[in-house]
């Protein structure tokens, strides 16, 4: 009986991968005959788990959605990964999710084996979150869910929005995807009134229900939406845009430059291109200087001219004896 129960749990774990399994594949994985697999599937159905089956050469078994939540079967690495993810969820920029994550983590820890509970407990005891009064913008989990549903169901949204410059506006948008980076969430959608694709910071969105009507999905503005949003929030939104060659490997530059601060493109193993923007030449120059890398300005030419003026001014500020020593 104990062996049969263990085999049923193993079968349920395999079915939870949400792929079609042939009877022969399951039998091979479990070390039993296809006939035993059929009996075990019937036992799972008797316990309330909706196991669907199809016949023929392309047939097999698959666990369907149902009213009863199956037991969550995780291996050691999966269990630790879930625990780490839940512990870090409170710092993910989603308001109100911290308490829910803590409750879920407490339930998980109750059923973890002792060896795993010790590992997860060590992570909790010896990890200090860097949380302060300036945590950055947060969004409500309910708003994220509502936006995701509108994307899935192709329903138009109406909302109040505060632009990058702080100007209030009303928007009618056909939502396409949510994009997240670090602590910020963005909605990519077709702005109906402006007849163009736009990126909206979710923390600046105030939804105006009801949603609808439905719409036919459009071809997105780019295949790589994350890169498209990154370029938009770091470059396109600003009046001054620049491209500089950084004398640093792209991996090293990426440690200091987030996707919301600029776009990086590798040149060779020793250098990369940075495309970024700002409200003025001075702001762009300070941003690039503070990165701490040697660089060459590729464009725009006014930035090169401005740098030459600053170089001369700095030289004069050092005085006539700046090059003398001793």
PyMOL commands that set and color helices and strands:
alter all, ss='L'
color gray80, all
select helices_A, chain A and resi 2-15+23-30+34-46+76-89+97-111+114-125+141-153+202-204+225-236+250-254+281-289+301-317
alter helices_A, ss='H'
color red, helices_A
select strands_A, chain A and resi 51-54+60-63+94-95+139-140+156-162+168-181+184-191+196-201+205-207+240-246+263-268+271-278+295-299
alter strands_A, ss='S'
color yellow, strands_A
deselect
rebuild
show_as cartoon
